[in-house]
Amino acid sequence: MSHPSAEAGSARNLLEAMRAVLSDDHNYERGLASLQSLVDRIARDEGDAALRDFTAALSLGLAEALERIAHHQGLGATDLAEVWFAE
């Protein structure tokens, strides 16, 4: 089980990451720089395990969002993911 302060820090990091890429000013470069700075800080201050946890939490959050959107559109989440992330 994770330590409560670690979970709070993780949630704070996730919110900061989302704010960086969903900023109101729609400045892609600034948002990307903020996200990269956050990732660098997590790696430096908290280590590889925290960075892995952060990455997994971001992926799980994205999956939950895709599931909600897919449900509202009457689609399967995996089908929506394939459409969104197809090259």
C-alpha positions as CSV (number, residue, x, y, z in Angstrom):
1,M,0.0,0.0,0.0
2,S,1.2,3.5,-0.8
3,H,2.0,6.1,1.8
4,P,-0.9,8.7,1.9
5,S,1.5,11.6,1.2
6,A,2.9,9.8,-1.8
7,E,-0.6,9.4,-3.2
8,A,-1.3,13.0,-2.6
9,G,1.9,14.0,-4.4
10,S,1.0,11.7,-7.3
11,A,-2.5,13.2,-7.6
12,R,-0.9,16.7,-7.5
13,N,1.6,15.6,-10.2
14,L,-1.2,14.2,-12.4
15,L,-3.2,17.4,-12.1
16,E,-0.2,19.5,-12.9
17,A,0.5,17.4,-16.0
18,M,-3.1,17.7,-17.2
19,R,-3.0,21.5,-16.6
20,A,0.2,21.8,-18.6
21,V,-1.2,20.1,-21.7
22,L,-4.8,21.5,-21.4
23,S,-3.8,25.1,-20.7
24,D,-6.2,27.9,-21.6
25,D,-3.7,29.7,-23.7
26,H,-3.3,26.7,-26.1
27,N,0.4,27.3,-26.3
28,Y,1.6,23.9,-27.3
29,E,5.3,24.6,-26.7
30,R,4.8,26.1,-23.3
31,G,2.6,23.2,-22.2
32,L,5.1,20.7,-23.5
33,A,7.9,22.4,-21.7
34,S,5.9,22.4,-18.5
35,L,5.2,18.7,-18.8
36,Q,8.8,17.9,-19.6
37,S,9.9,20.0,-16.5
38,L,7.5,18.0,-14.3
39,V,8.7,14.7,-15.6
40,D,12.3,15.8,-15.1
41,R,11.5,16.9,-11.5
42,I,9.8,13.6,-10.7
43,A,12.7,11.6,-12.0
44,R,15.2,13.8,-10.1
45,D,13.4,14.2,-6.8
46,E,11.4,11.0,-6.5
47,G,13.3,8.5,-8.6
48,D,12.5,5.9,-11.3
49,A,9.7,4.1,-9.3
50,A,7.8,7.4,-8.9
51,L,8.2,8.1,-12.6
52,R,6.9,4.7,-13.5
53,D,3.9,5.2,-11.1
54,F,3.3,8.6,-12.7
55,T,3.3,7.2,-16.2
56,A,1.0,4.3,-15.2
57,A,-1.4,6.8,-13.4
58,L,-1.5,9.0,-16.5
59,S,-2.3,6.0,-18.7
60,L,-5.0,4.8,-16.3
61,G,-6.5,8.3,-16.3
62,L,-6.5,8.5,-20.1
63,A,-8.1,5.0,-20.3
64,E,-10.9,6.1,-17.9
65,A,-11.5,9.2,-19.9
66,L,-11.7,7.2,-23.2
67,E,-14.1,4.7,-21.5
68,R,-16.4,7.6,-20.5
69,I,-16.3,9.2,-24.0
70,A,-16.8,5.8,-25.7
71,H,-19.8,5.0,-23.4
72,H,-21.4,8.3,-24.3
73,Q,-20.9,7.7,-28.0
74,G,-22.1,4.1,-27.9
75,L,-18.6,2.8,-28.8
76,G,-16.2,0.3,-27.3
77,A,-13.3,2.0,-25.5
78,T,-10.7,-0.1,-27.5
79,D,-12.4,0.9,-30.7
80,L,-12.2,4.6,-29.8
81,A,-8.6,4.3,-28.7
82,E,-7.7,2.7,-32.1
83,V,-9.3,5.6,-33.9
84,W,-7.7,8.3,-31.7
85,F,-4.2,6.7,-31.7
86,A,-4.0,5.2,-35.2
87,E,-1.2,6.4,-37.3
